[in-house]
Amino acid sequence: MEDCRGFGLTPEENWSSLVLVRVYRTNHIPIGEKGNTVPVGYVFVADFKKFGPNALWKLPGGHKCDADNTPLDTAVRELREEAGIEVTRSAFRHLGKYFREQPTPHWDLYFTATISEKDRDWMNGGHVGNQGEVPKFFSIEDLYALVQKGGFIRHQFDELVELGALLPMGRDAEDAENGAVPEPHRGTRIPIGEVSIAERCSVPQKERCALALEFLSGIQGLIRRVTCIDHQKKLWEGSIDASNSMFGVDATEAALSLIEQQRSHR
């Protein structure tokens, strides 16, 4: 039997488990921590019955009950009760934990849970046997718009950013002015043709181009050390894909043009 000590807790301690539900295209669900896709969105819940029309959206989750031996038990149960989603325990991944003094001393443990669009559609089909919370799917763009207008519990968002599960609010004025480019999710990649990380964070095109140029120029130096021509080609193609994902196709193409110009003037 699993033990809560695997999460750095003792059986006497109180905890609450919170679940970031990542929804993936049915045939593009990542395997383990090295998946190379990003979710199409997330599932959050709101308790309109308890808090009325101004209820904030939040992560499914709640406190342990007597039957829960570990925080993972709590996460599985709360996701089922609050969002009507039941997936295998292997779909969950522990992110980290935060200690709370209020309302009573306890730990908040964050998890991710991976589901498919088919699971999401089942949820939205009215099969939820929960405790009163209303589950809803949000696209990535919907999430950031929701946070920006104050419709999501902000400390949950901020802590997910600290844990590397979400990108920062790049649309904040201060971030935009500083040209901040957050690191991508660990083990994720934005497919070509979708909005790049830097574009999503409102980094100006000129700055994205400069970042792409610095990135690709640095990669070139490393690739030159590889003796196999085929390997060089694959590494360069992968680097271009990564630049497209991080900085945008337009910025990458501009950087490649500059690199070609520099090469022709040598």
C-alpha positions in Angstrom: 0.0 0.0 0.0 1.2 3.5 -0.8 2.2 5.7 2.0 2.0 9.5 2.4 5.6 9.5 3.4 6.4 9.3 -0.3 5.1 12.9 -0.5 7.2 14.1 2.5 4.2 13.9 4.9 3.2 11.9 8.0 -0.2 10.3 8.4 -1.0 12.8 11.2 -0.6 15.8 8.9 -3.5 17.4 7.1 -3.4 18.0 3.3 -5.4 19.1 0.4 -4.9 17.9 -3.1 -5.3 20.2 -6.2 -5.4 18.9 -9.8 -4.5 20.7 -12.9 -6.4 18.8 -15.6 -4.6 18.9 -18.9 -6.7 18.0 -21.9 -4.9 16.6 -25.0 -6.1 15.7 -28.4 -7.1 12.0 -28.2 -4.3 10.7 -30.4 -1.7 13.1 -29.0 -1.5 12.2 -25.3 2.1 12.5 -24.1 3.8 9.5 -22.5 5.6 10.1 -19.2 7.4 13.4 -18.7 9.0 13.5 -22.2 5.9 14.0 -24.2 6.3 16.5 -27.1 2.8 18.0 -27.2 1.0 20.7 -25.3 -2.5 20.5 -24.1 -5.4 22.0 -26.0 -6.7 23.3 -22.7 -7.7 22.6 -19.1 -10.7 21.7 -16.9 -11.5 24.0 -14.0 -14.5 24.1 -11.6 -16.6 26.8 -9.9 -19.1 26.5 -7.1 -21.9 28.8 -8.2 -24.3 27.2 -5.7 -22.1 28.2 -2.8 -20.7 31.5 -4.0 -23.2 32.7 -6.5 -22.6 34.2 -10.0 -19.3 35.7 -8.9 -17.7 32.4 -8.0 -14.1 32.1 -9.1 -12.9 29.2 -11.2 -10.3 27.0 -9.6 -8.6 23.7 -9.7 -10.6 20.6 -8.8 -9.5 19.5 -5.3 -10.1 19.3 -1.6 -9.0 18.0 1.8 -8.2 14.4 2.6 -10.9 12.2 4.1 -10.4 9.2 6.5 -10.2 6.8 3.6 -7.3 8.6 1.9 -3.9 7.0 2.6 -2.0 9.4 0.4 -2.5 12.8 -1.3 -2.8 10.9 -4.6 -5.9 9.1 -3.2 -7.3 12.5 -2.4 -6.5 13.8 -5.9 -8.2 10.9 -7.6 -11.3 11.1 -5.4 -11.7 14.9 -5.6 -11.3 14.9 -9.4 -14.1 12.3 -9.7 -16.3 14.1 -7.2 -15.9 17.7 -8.4 -15.4 17.2 -12.2 -16.9 13.8 -12.9 -13.6 12.7 -14.3 -12.2 9.3 -13.4 -8.8 8.3 -14.9 -6.1 5.8 -13.8 -3.6 6.8 -11.2 -0.9 6.7 -13.7 -2.4 9.7 -15.4 -1.4 11.8 -12.3 1.9 13.5 -11.7 2.9 15.2 -8.4 4.3 18.7 -8.9 5.0 20.0 -5.4 3.5 21.3 -2.2 2.9 24.5 -0.2 2.2 24.9 3.5 -0.8 26.9 4.7 -1.5 28.3 8.1 -5.2 29.1 7.3 -7.9 28.2 7.9 -6.1 25.3 9.7 -2.5 24.2 9.2 -2.2 21.9 6.2 -0.3 21.2 3.0 -1.6 22.0 -0.5 -0.3 19.4 -2.9 -0.4 20.1 -6.6 -0.9 17.4 -9.3 -1.4 17.3 -13.0 -3.8 14.8 -14.6 -3.7 13.9 -18.3 -7.0 13.3 -20.1 -8.2 13.2 -23.7 -10.7 15.3 -25.5 -13.0 12.2 -25.3 -12.8 12.3 -21.5 -13.6 16.0 -21.6 -16.6 15.5 -23.9 -17.9 12.8 -21.6 -17.7 15.3 -18.7 -19.5 18.0 -20.6 -22.2 15.5 -21.5 -23.9 15.9 -18.1 -22.6 12.7 -16.4 -21.0 14.6 -13.5 -22.0 13.1 -10.1 -20.2 15.7 -8.1 -20.6 17.8 -4.9 -22.1 20.9 -6.6 -19.1 22.3 -8.5 -19.6 23.0 -12.2 -16.7 21.8 -14.4 -15.8 23.6 -17.6 -13.2 23.3 -20.3 -11.0 26.3 -21.0 -8.6 26.7 -23.9 -5.1 28.0 -23.2 -6.1 31.5 -24.4 -9.3 31.3 -22.3 -7.2 30.6 -19.2 -5.0 33.6 -19.5 -7.9 35.9 -20.3 -9.7 34.5 -17.2 -6.7 35.1 -15.0 -6.2 38.6 -16.4 -9.8 39.7 -15.6 -9.6 38.1 -12.1 -11.9 35.2 -12.7 -9.5 32.5 -11.4 -8.0 32.0 -7.9 -4.8 33.9 -8.4 -2.6 32.1 -5.9 -3.3 28.8 -7.6 -2.2 30.2 -10.9 0.9 31.8 -9.4 2.0 28.6 -7.7 1.5 26.5 -10.8 3.8 29.0 -12.6 6.4 28.6 -9.8 6.1 24.8 -10.2 6.7 25.0 -14.0 3.2 23.7 -14.9 2.0 27.0 -16.5 3.6 29.9 -18.3 3.6 33.3 -16.5 1.1 36.0 -17.3 3.1 37.4 -20.2 0.4 39.8 -21.1 1.0 41.8 -17.9 2.3 45.3 -18.8 5.5 44.9 -16.8 6.4 41.6 -18.5 5.6 43.0 -21.9 7.8 46.1 -21.3 10.7 43.9 -20.1 10.3 41.6 -23.0 10.2 38.6 -20.6 10.2 35.3 -22.4 9.3 32.5 -19.9 10.8 29.0 -20.2 8.5 26.5 -21.9 6.8 23.7 -20.0 9.2 21.0 -19.1 8.9 18.2 -21.7 6.4 20.2 -23.9 6.6 21.7 -27.3 4.2 24.0 -29.2 3.4 22.5 -32.7 4.3 24.6 -35.7 1.3 26.7 -36.8 0.1 27.4 -33.3 0.9 30.6 -31.4 4.5 30.6 -30.2 5.5 31.0 -26.5 6.9 34.5 -27.0 4.0 35.7 -29.1 1.6 34.4 -26.4 3.5 36.5 -23.9 3.3 39.6 -26.1 7.0 39.9 -26.8 7.5 42.4 -29.8 8.5 41.0 -33.1 11.8 42.8 -33.2 12.8 41.3 -29.8 11.6 37.8 -30.9 13.8 38.1 -33.9 16.8 39.0 -31.8 16.1 36.1 -29.5 15.7 33.7 -32.4 19.0 34.9 -34.0 20.9 34.4 -30.7 19.4 31.0 -30.2 20.1 29.7 -33.8 23.5 31.2 -33.9 24.5 29.5 -30.7 23.1 26.2 -32.0 25.1 26.5 -35.2 28.3 26.6 -33.2 27.4 23.4 -31.4 26.2 21.6 -34.6 29.6 22.3 -36.3 31.2 20.0 -33.7 29.1 17.1 -35.0 31.0 15.1 -37.6 28.1 13.3 -39.2 26.4 15.4 -41.9 23.0 13.6 -41.5 23.1 14.3 -37.8 24.0 17.9 -38.5 20.9 18.2 -40.8 18.5 16.7 -38.3 19.8 18.8 -35.4 19.5 22.0 -37.5 15.9 21.1 -38.6 15.0 20.4 -35.0 16.5 23.7 -33.9 14.4 25.6 -36.5 11.3 23.8 -35.2 12.2 24.8 -31.6 12.8 28.4 -32.7 9.4 28.4 -34.4 7.8 27.1 -31.3 9.5 29.6 -28.9 9.8 32.8 -30.9 7.4 32.4 -33.9 7.7 31.5 -37.5 8.1 35.1 -38.6 10.9 35.8 -36.2 12.7 32.5 -37.1 12.5 33.2 -40.8 13.9 36.7 -40.2 16.7 35.3 -38.1 17.5 32.7 -40.8 17.7 35.4 -43.4 20.2 37.4 -41.3 22.3 34.2 -40.7 22.4 33.6 -44.5 23.4 37.2 -45.1 26.2 36.9 -42.5 27.4 33.7 -44.2 27.4 35.3 -47.7 29.6 38.2 -46.4 32.3 36.0 -44.9 
